[in-house]
Amino acid sequence: DRIRTSKDTGLENFPLHGFAQNQLWLAVVALAVELTAWMQTVALAGSDARRWEPKRLRLRLFSIAGRIARHARRIHLRLSAHAPWGHLIEVALARLDALPDPL
């Protein structure tokens, strides 16, 4: 599963010319795959989105329009009211916010 996910995330092609540059590209792809898997395991547990492939995640979650607003020394994320999967992002962010701070 990880190989297919990595190919969907950017492992399928090497967009840069040099070997060292492509090594960096592979490191970024590996980091993106790990962060996506972590997010699906921790933040999206209990929903169907935990098993979505990267293409479906990009289509449904990562493309939702949002705005960062600052008010009273706090930062708020305002999502589009018409986004069909916006509630899922709000639940995921609440779960991540409830996690204890690392030491």
PLY file of the C-alpha trace (Angstrom):
ply
format ascii 1.0
element vertex 103
property float x
property float y
property float z
element edge 102
property int vertex1
property int vertex2
end_header
0.00 0.00 0.00
2.81 2.44 0.84
4.41 2.06 -2.59
1.13 2.83 -4.38
0.53 5.77 -2.04
4.06 7.04 -2.64
3.58 6.88 -6.40
0.35 8.87 -6.11
2.11 11.43 -3.92
5.03 12.11 -6.28
7.37 9.13 -6.42
6.30 8.26 -9.96
8.44 10.91 -11.62
11.64 12.74 -10.87
11.01 16.37 -11.85
14.52 17.67 -11.20
17.72 17.22 -13.23
20.46 16.41 -10.72
20.85 13.29 -8.59
21.14 15.24 -5.32
18.06 17.28 -6.19
16.07 14.12 -6.82
17.27 12.72 -3.49
15.71 15.76 -1.83
12.54 15.20 -3.86
12.34 11.61 -2.58
12.83 12.78 1.01
9.97 15.28 0.63
7.72 12.58 -0.87
8.56 10.19 1.98
7.77 12.90 4.52
4.45 13.68 2.81
3.48 9.99 2.80
4.31 9.61 6.50
2.44 12.78 7.48
-0.60 11.68 5.50
-0.58 8.23 7.12
-0.20 9.79 10.57
-3.03 12.24 9.91
-5.32 9.45 8.73
-4.49 7.30 11.75
-4.82 9.95 14.45
-7.11 12.69 13.16
-9.43 10.78 10.84
-9.95 7.66 12.95
-13.53 6.45 12.97
-14.43 7.83 9.53
-14.19 6.52 5.99
-11.51 9.11 5.24
-9.01 6.98 7.16
-8.77 4.65 4.17
-8.91 7.19 1.34
-6.15 7.22 -1.24
-4.08 10.42 -1.76
-6.01 11.43 -4.88
-9.33 11.32 -3.02
-7.83 13.21 -0.06
-6.60 15.95 -2.41
-9.99 16.15 -4.11
-12.13 16.18 -0.97
-10.08 17.57 1.91
-6.92 19.33 0.78
-8.71 21.50 -1.79
-11.25 23.09 0.56
-10.98 26.85 0.57
-10.16 28.42 3.90
-8.95 31.63 5.46
-6.72 32.19 8.46
-8.08 34.92 10.72
-6.47 36.48 13.78
-8.59 37.86 16.59
-7.69 38.58 20.22
-4.25 36.98 19.88
-5.77 33.74 18.66
-5.61 32.20 15.22
-8.78 30.80 13.67
-9.25 28.76 10.51
-12.41 29.68 8.66
-13.48 27.08 6.14
-15.90 27.52 3.30
-19.48 27.03 4.48
-20.39 25.21 1.28
-17.63 22.60 1.45
-19.24 19.14 1.63
-16.36 17.67 3.68
-15.71 20.70 5.88
-17.17 19.06 8.97
-14.64 16.26 8.63
-11.75 18.75 8.76
-13.26 20.45 11.80
-13.53 17.11 13.65
-9.97 16.18 12.64
-8.58 19.51 13.85
-10.45 19.16 17.14
-8.91 15.70 17.64
-5.44 17.03 16.92
-6.00 19.96 19.27
-7.04 17.56 22.05
-3.72 15.69 21.89
-1.30 16.48 24.72
1.72 18.61 23.92
4.93 16.63 23.36
7.61 17.01 25.95
0 1
1 2
2 3
3 4
4 5
5 6
6 7
7 8
8 9
9 10
10 11
11 12
12 13
13 14
14 15
15 16
16 17
17 18
18 19
19 20
20 21
21 22
22 23
23 24
24 25
25 26
26 27
27 28
28 29
29 30
30 31
31 32
32 33
33 34
34 35
35 36
36 37
37 38
38 39
39 40
40 41
41 42
42 43
43 44
44 45
45 46
46 47
47 48
48 49
49 50
50 51
51 52
52 53
53 54
54 55
55 56
56 57
57 58
58 59
59 60
60 61
61 62
62 63
63 64
64 65
65 66
66 67
67 68
68 69
69 70
70 71
71 72
72 73
73 74
74 75
75 76
76 77
77 78
78 79
79 80
80 81
81 82
82 83
83 84
84 85
85 86
86 87
87 88
88 89
89 90
90 91
91 92
92 93
93 94
94 95
95 96
96 97
97 98
98 99
99 100
100 101
101 102
